[in-house]
Amino acid sequence: MSDVLVVGADVGGTNTKVGLARSESGRTVLLEKHAYRSQDYSALEDVLEEFLARPGVAAQARAVSAACFAVAGPVEHGRAKLTNLPWQLDEAVIARRLAVPRTRIINDFAAAGLGIAELAADDFLTLQRGEPEERGQRVIVGAGTGLGVALLDWDGGGYEVHPSEAGHVDFGPTDAAQDALLAHLRRKFARVSYERVICGAGLARILDFVDESGEAHASAQLRQAMSDGDPARAITEFALEGKDAAAERALDIFICAYGSFAGNMALAMLAHGGVYVAGGIAPKIAARLRDGAFIRAFTAKGRFKGLLETMPVHVVMNDHVGLLGALAEAARLARA
Protein backbone atom coordinates (compact mmCIF):
# COMPACT_ATOMS: atom_id res chain seq x y z
CA MET A 1 0.00 0.00 0.00
CA SER A 2 1.33 3.45 -0.88
CA ASP A 3 2.44 5.95 1.72
CA VAL A 4 -0.10 8.47 3.01
CA LEU A 5 0.19 11.90 4.60
CA VAL A 6 -1.75 12.67 7.77
CA VAL A 7 -2.21 15.55 10.19
CA GLY A 8 -2.69 15.24 13.93
CA ALA A 9 -2.93 17.46 16.97
CA ASP A 10 -2.73 17.09 20.73
CA VAL A 11 -5.04 19.81 22.03
CA GLY A 12 -4.57 20.89 25.63
CA GLY A 13 -5.72 23.74 27.79
CA THR A 14 -2.24 25.29 27.69
CA ASN A 15 -0.64 24.16 24.42
CA THR A 16 -1.77 22.63 21.14
CA LYS A 17 0.84 20.51 19.38
CA VAL A 18 0.25 19.92 15.67
CA GLY A 19 2.15 17.57 13.37
CA LEU A 20 2.36 16.36 9.79
CA ALA A 21 3.42 12.74 9.30
CA ARG A 22 3.89 10.14 6.63
CA SER A 23 2.62 6.64 7.23
CA GLU A 24 4.91 4.15 5.55
CA SER A 25 5.04 0.37 5.93
CA GLY A 26 3.06 0.48 9.16
CA ARG A 27 5.27 3.19 10.71
CA THR A 28 4.30 6.79 11.37
CA VAL A 29 7.17 9.14 10.52
CA LEU A 30 6.85 12.68 11.88
CA LEU A 31 7.82 15.24 9.23
CA GLU A 32 6.91 18.61 10.79
CA LYS A 33 5.61 19.70 14.18
CA HIS A 34 4.87 22.97 15.95
CA ALA A 35 3.36 24.01 19.28
CA TYR A 36 0.89 26.85 19.77
CA ARG A 37 -0.43 28.59 22.89
CA SER A 38 -4.05 27.47 22.98
CA GLN A 39 -5.29 30.63 24.71
CA ASP A 40 -4.07 32.75 21.77
CA TYR A 41 -6.69 31.24 19.44
CA SER A 42 -10.47 31.18 19.41
CA ALA A 43 -10.81 27.79 17.72
CA LEU A 44 -8.78 24.74 16.77
CA GLU A 45 -9.46 25.42 13.09
CA ASP A 46 -7.48 28.67 13.35
CA VAL A 47 -4.48 26.79 14.73
CA LEU A 48 -4.68 24.13 12.04
CA GLU A 49 -4.91 26.62 9.19
CA GLU A 50 -1.86 28.48 10.51
CA PHE A 51 0.08 25.19 10.76
CA LEU A 52 -0.91 24.06 7.26
CA ALA A 53 0.30 27.40 5.86
CA ARG A 54 3.80 26.97 7.35
CA PRO A 55 6.79 26.63 5.01
CA GLY A 56 7.50 22.95 4.55
CA VAL A 57 3.88 22.06 5.23
CA ALA A 58 1.85 24.14 2.77
CA ALA A 59 3.18 22.32 -0.31
CA GLN A 60 2.02 18.98 1.13
CA ALA A 61 -1.26 20.09 2.70
CA ARG A 62 -3.40 19.15 -0.30
CA ALA A 63 -2.10 15.58 -0.16
CA VAL A 64 -3.27 14.97 3.44
CA SER A 65 -5.53 11.90 3.51
CA ALA A 66 -6.78 11.95 7.09
CA ALA A 67 -6.58 13.86 10.35
CA CYS A 68 -7.03 13.07 14.02
CA PHE A 69 -7.26 15.53 16.88
CA ALA A 70 -6.79 14.53 20.52
CA VAL A 71 -8.66 16.78 22.94
CA ALA A 72 -8.65 17.21 26.70
CA GLY A 73 -12.26 16.34 27.39
CA PRO A 74 -15.01 13.82 26.64
CA VAL A 75 -15.83 13.09 22.98
CA GLU A 76 -19.36 12.10 21.98
CA HIS A 77 -20.66 11.51 18.45
CA GLY A 78 -17.74 13.31 16.85
CA ARG A 79 -18.08 16.41 19.02
CA ALA A 80 -16.14 17.66 22.01
CA LYS A 81 -16.18 20.55 24.45
CA LEU A 82 -12.83 21.00 26.11
CA THR A 83 -12.73 20.94 29.90
CA ASN A 84 -10.08 23.65 30.37
CA LEU A 85 -10.47 25.67 27.15
CA PRO A 86 -13.55 27.42 25.66
CA TRP A 87 -13.37 25.52 22.36
CA GLN A 88 -16.05 23.32 20.85
CA LEU A 89 -14.98 20.85 18.17
CA ASP A 90 -17.00 19.04 15.53
CA GLU A 91 -15.46 16.46 13.20
CA ALA A 92 -17.74 17.39 10.29
CA VAL A 93 -17.06 21.12 10.62
CA ILE A 94 -13.28 20.65 10.74
CA ALA A 95 -13.35 18.21 7.82
CA ARG A 96 -15.19 20.74 5.62
CA ARG A 97 -13.01 23.67 6.61
CA LEU A 98 -9.74 21.82 6.04
CA ALA A 99 -10.99 19.81 3.06
CA VAL A 100 -9.83 16.58 4.73
CA PRO A 101 -12.67 14.07 4.37
CA ARG A 102 -11.47 11.55 6.96
CA THR A 103 -11.31 13.39 10.25
CA ARG A 104 -11.63 12.09 13.79
CA ILE A 105 -11.66 13.60 17.29
CA ILE A 106 -10.52 11.40 20.19
CA ASN A 107 -9.80 11.93 23.87
CA ASP A 108 -6.27 13.14 24.57
CA PHE A 109 -5.41 10.25 26.86
CA ALA A 110 -6.78 7.76 24.37
CA ALA A 111 -4.23 9.29 22.00
CA ALA A 112 -1.51 9.04 24.65
CA GLY A 113 -2.39 5.38 25.10
CA LEU A 114 -2.05 4.81 21.34
CA GLY A 115 1.22 6.75 21.38
CA ILE A 116 2.89 4.31 23.78
CA ALA A 117 3.42 1.87 20.90
CA GLU A 118 5.15 4.65 18.91
CA LEU A 119 7.87 5.23 21.52
CA ALA A 120 11.35 3.80 21.96
CA ALA A 121 12.68 2.13 25.11
CA ASP A 122 14.62 5.25 26.13
CA ASP A 123 11.38 7.27 26.14
CA PHE A 124 10.46 5.61 29.45
CA LEU A 125 11.80 5.97 32.98
CA THR A 126 10.98 2.90 35.07
CA LEU A 127 9.95 3.55 38.67
CA GLN A 128 8.96 -0.04 39.44
CA ARG A 129 9.89 -3.04 37.32
CA GLY A 130 7.23 -5.29 38.80
CA GLU A 131 6.37 -8.50 37.00
CA PRO A 132 5.14 -7.39 33.55
CA GLU A 133 2.52 -9.57 31.93
CA GLU A 134 2.74 -9.79 28.17
CA ARG A 135 -0.42 -8.32 26.64
CA GLY A 136 -1.67 -7.51 30.13
CA GLN A 137 -4.03 -4.62 30.71
CA ARG A 138 -2.48 -1.16 30.91
CA VAL A 139 -3.36 2.19 32.43
CA ILE A 140 -2.04 5.57 31.36
CA VAL A 141 -2.48 8.53 33.72
CA GLY A 142 -1.09 12.03 33.51
CA ALA A 143 -1.22 15.44 35.10
CA GLY A 144 -0.78 18.66 33.17
CA THR A 145 -3.37 21.39 32.78
CA GLY A 146 -5.83 18.68 33.85
CA LEU A 147 -5.66 15.02 34.90
CA GLY A 148 -6.16 12.38 32.21
CA VAL A 149 -6.69 8.63 32.33
CA ALA A 150 -7.14 5.92 29.70
CA LEU A 151 -7.36 2.15 29.91
CA LEU A 152 -5.85 -0.29 27.41
CA ASP A 153 -6.58 -3.95 26.80
CA TRP A 154 -5.33 -6.42 24.23
CA ASP A 155 -7.83 -7.24 21.50
CA GLY A 156 -5.84 -9.90 19.63
CA GLY A 157 -3.96 -7.68 17.20
CA GLY A 158 -2.93 -4.80 19.42
CA TYR A 159 -4.05 -2.68 22.32
CA GLU A 160 -7.49 -1.12 22.23
CA VAL A 161 -7.75 2.15 24.11
CA HIS A 162 -10.72 3.11 26.26
CA PRO A 163 -10.92 6.81 27.18
CA SER A 164 -12.25 7.86 30.56
CA GLU A 165 -12.88 10.88 32.75
CA ALA A 166 -11.51 9.14 35.84
CA GLY A 167 -9.47 12.24 36.73
CA HIS A 168 -12.75 13.76 37.91
CA VAL A 169 -13.59 11.11 40.51
CA ASP A 170 -13.80 12.28 44.13
CA PHE A 171 -10.48 13.08 45.80
CA GLY A 172 -9.69 10.53 48.53
CA PRO A 173 -7.16 11.65 51.16
CA THR A 174 -4.75 9.03 52.48
CA ASP A 175 -3.13 10.83 55.42
CA ALA A 176 -3.71 13.70 57.85
CA ALA A 177 -2.15 16.31 55.57
CA GLN A 178 -4.45 15.33 52.72
CA ASP A 179 -7.42 15.30 55.11
CA ALA A 180 -6.65 18.92 55.96
CA LEU A 181 -6.07 19.73 52.29
CA LEU A 182 -9.52 18.37 51.41
CA ALA A 183 -11.13 20.50 54.14
CA HIS A 184 -9.23 23.52 52.78
CA LEU A 185 -10.39 22.89 49.21
CA ARG A 186 -14.01 22.33 50.28
CA ARG A 187 -14.11 25.97 51.28
CA LYS A 188 -13.37 26.85 47.65
CA PHE A 189 -15.19 24.16 45.66
CA ALA A 190 -18.60 22.53 46.05
CA ARG A 191 -16.97 19.23 45.07
CA VAL A 192 -13.30 18.26 45.16
CA SER A 193 -12.12 15.86 42.46
CA TYR A 194 -8.64 14.46 42.02
CA GLU A 195 -8.10 16.96 39.18
CA ARG A 196 -8.49 19.81 41.68
CA VAL A 197 -5.35 18.44 43.36
CA ILE A 198 -3.28 16.63 40.72
CA CYS A 199 -2.66 19.15 37.94
CA GLY A 200 -0.71 22.36 37.47
CA ALA A 201 -3.33 24.52 39.17
CA GLY A 202 -3.66 21.84 41.85
CA LEU A 203 0.01 22.21 42.78
CA ALA A 204 -0.58 25.94 43.29
CA ARG A 205 -3.62 25.14 45.46
CA ILE A 206 -1.51 22.80 47.58
CA LEU A 207 1.08 25.55 48.04
CA ASP A 208 -1.64 27.93 49.24
CA PHE A 209 -2.81 25.26 51.68
CA VAL A 210 0.72 24.75 53.03
CA ASP A 211 1.18 28.51 53.39
CA GLU A 212 -2.19 29.12 55.07
CA SER A 213 -1.76 26.16 57.43
CA GLY A 214 1.39 27.78 58.79
CA GLU A 215 3.48 24.65 58.19
CA ALA A 216 5.75 26.66 55.87
CA HIS A 217 5.41 30.04 54.21
CA ALA A 218 6.08 30.69 50.53
CA SER A 219 8.86 33.22 50.05
CA ALA A 220 8.36 36.55 48.31
CA GLN A 221 10.75 35.32 45.61
CA LEU A 222 8.57 32.29 44.91
CA ARG A 223 5.38 34.36 44.83
CA GLN A 224 7.04 36.75 42.38
CA ALA A 225 8.16 33.89 40.15
CA MET A 226 4.63 32.47 40.21
CA SER A 227 3.22 35.85 39.26
CA ASP A 228 5.74 36.34 36.44
CA GLY A 229 5.08 33.03 34.69
CA ASP A 230 3.64 29.53 35.11
CA PRO A 231 2.90 29.06 38.85
CA ALA A 232 3.31 25.27 38.76
CA ARG A 233 6.64 25.57 36.95
CA ALA A 234 7.87 28.09 39.52
CA ILE A 235 6.84 25.90 42.46
CA THR A 236 8.49 22.87 40.89
CA GLU A 237 11.75 24.71 40.18
CA PHE A 238 11.96 26.22 43.68
CA ALA A 239 11.21 22.81 45.24
CA LEU A 240 13.71 20.86 43.14
CA GLU A 241 16.43 23.43 43.79
CA GLY A 242 15.73 23.49 47.53
CA LYS A 243 15.02 27.23 47.46
CA ASP A 244 11.67 27.26 49.28
CA ALA A 245 10.41 25.02 52.10
CA ALA A 246 6.75 25.60 51.25
CA ALA A 247 7.36 24.61 47.63
CA GLU A 248 9.16 21.45 48.76
CA ARG A 249 6.30 20.50 51.07
CA ALA A 250 3.70 21.23 48.38
CA LEU A 251 5.52 19.02 45.90
CA ASP A 252 5.77 16.23 48.52
CA ILE A 253 1.99 16.29 49.05
CA PHE A 254 1.39 16.45 45.29
CA ILE A 255 3.58 13.41 44.60
CA CYS A 256 1.95 11.34 47.34
CA ALA A 257 -1.54 12.17 46.05
CA TYR A 258 -0.41 11.44 42.49
CA GLY A 259 1.06 8.06 43.43
CA SER A 260 -2.06 7.10 45.36
CA PHE A 261 -4.31 8.03 42.44
CA ALA A 262 -2.17 6.05 39.98
CA GLY A 263 -2.40 3.07 42.33
CA ASN A 264 -6.19 3.41 42.44
CA MET A 265 -6.35 3.30 38.65
CA ALA A 266 -3.97 0.33 38.50
CA LEU A 267 -6.08 -1.54 41.05
CA ALA A 268 -9.30 -0.75 39.20
CA MET A 269 -7.90 -2.06 35.90
CA LEU A 270 -5.56 -4.78 37.26
CA ALA A 271 -2.84 -3.21 35.13
CA HIS A 272 -0.42 -6.14 34.92
CA GLY A 273 0.73 -4.83 31.53
CA GLY A 274 2.00 -1.62 33.11
CA VAL A 275 1.08 1.77 34.48
CA TYR A 276 2.31 4.67 32.34
CA VAL A 277 2.63 8.10 33.93
CA ALA A 278 2.45 10.74 31.21
CA GLY A 279 1.38 14.40 31.06
CA GLY A 280 3.43 17.57 31.19
CA ILE A 281 4.41 17.48 34.87
CA ALA A 282 5.89 14.00 35.41
CA PRO A 283 9.00 14.41 33.20
CA LYS A 284 9.82 17.71 34.93
CA ILE A 285 9.79 16.11 38.39
CA ALA A 286 11.27 12.76 37.33
CA ALA A 287 14.12 13.05 39.83
CA ARG A 288 11.65 13.35 42.70
CA LEU A 289 9.43 10.58 41.36
CA ARG A 290 12.43 8.26 41.57
CA ASP A 291 13.09 8.88 45.27
CA GLY A 292 10.46 6.36 46.38
CA ALA A 293 7.56 8.47 47.68
CA PHE A 294 5.48 8.02 44.53
CA ILE A 295 5.81 4.23 44.57
CA ARG A 296 5.20 4.03 48.33
CA ALA A 297 1.91 5.87 47.80
CA PHE A 298 1.17 3.76 44.71
CA THR A 299 1.51 0.48 46.61
CA ALA A 300 -0.07 1.63 49.91
CA LYS A 301 -3.30 -0.30 49.34
CA GLY A 302 -3.49 -2.37 52.52
CA ARG A 303 -4.13 -6.04 51.75
CA PHE A 304 -3.42 -5.36 48.05
CA LYS A 305 0.07 -3.93 48.55
CA GLY A 306 1.67 -7.13 47.24
CA LEU A 307 -0.51 -7.04 44.13
CA LEU A 308 0.43 -3.43 43.36
CA GLU A 309 4.11 -4.30 43.76
CA THR A 310 3.83 -6.69 40.79
CA MET A 311 2.65 -3.95 38.40
CA PRO A 312 5.30 -2.15 36.32
CA VAL A 313 5.29 1.65 36.57
CA HIS A 314 6.92 3.83 33.91
CA VAL A 315 7.17 7.58 33.42
CA VAL A 316 6.65 8.63 29.79
CA MET A 317 9.50 11.07 29.17
CA ASN A 318 8.53 11.91 25.56
CA ASP A 319 6.12 14.86 25.73
CA HIS A 320 4.89 14.21 22.18
CA VAL A 321 3.23 10.89 23.04
CA GLY A 322 -0.28 12.31 22.54
CA LEU A 323 0.60 13.83 19.19
CA LEU A 324 2.21 10.59 18.03
CA GLY A 325 -0.89 8.68 19.07
CA ALA A 326 -3.17 11.08 17.18
CA LEU A 327 -1.01 10.73 14.06
CA ALA A 328 -1.05 6.93 14.37
CA GLU A 329 -4.86 6.99 14.59
CA ALA A 330 -5.02 9.32 11.56
CA ALA A 331 -2.85 6.84 9.62
CA ARG A 332 -5.14 3.98 10.59
CA LEU A 333 -8.14 6.05 9.51
CA ALA A 334 -6.50 6.83 6.15
CA ARG A 335 -6.04 3.13 5.44
CA ALA A 336 -9.45 1.99 6.68
Secondary structure, 3 states (H helix, E strand, C coil): CCCEEEEEEEECCCEEEEEEEEEECCEEEEEEEEEEEHHHCCCHHHHHHHHHCCCCCHHHHCCEEEEEEEECCCEECCEEECCCCCCEEEHHHHHHHHCCCEEEEEEHHHHHHHHHHHCCHHHEEEEECCCCCCCCCEEEEEECCCEEEEEEEECCCCEEEEECCHHHCECCCCCHHHHHHHHHHHCCCCCCEHHHCCCHHHHHHHHHHHHHHCCCCCCHHHHHHHHHCCHHHHHHHHHHCCCCHHHHHHHHHHHHHHHHHHHHHHHHHCCCCEEEEECCCHHHHHHHHCCCHHHHHHHCCHHHHHHHHCCCEEEECCCCHHHHHHHHHHHHHHHC
